[in-house]
Amino acid sequence: MDIVAQMTKEELREMIETIIEEKLLELFGDPDEGLPIRKTIRERLLRQKEAVAKGERGEPFEEVIRRLGLE
């Protein structure tokens, strides 16, 4: 068990984000759950996933945090 006083700022942030996300999903659920995905959307998402995996698309999380001044 982690003690909050011994956590880094990043560890605390991650813990809070996780708790908030879990609670929101618990309260509201996924509004798109069970809905079909159009073929064109699915294909686009798969292309984006491949591009991110190859490093052709996306931005590292750490860079976003720095750029937004959230450090």
C-alpha positions, 0 to 999 in steps of 0.5 A: 500500500502506498502512503500518499506522503511518500508519493511523487507528484507524478504518482499522485497525479496518476492515482487521482486520474485513475480514480476519477476515470473509474468513478466516471465510468461507474457513474455514467458508463460508456455511452457508446457501449454496444453500438456498432462501429462503421467500417470506415471508422474502424479502418481509420482507427486501425491506420492511426493505431499503426501510425502511432506504433511506428512513431509516425503519429502522436506525441509522447505524454511527457512532452504534452505535460511539458508543453502544457506546463503541467510539470 
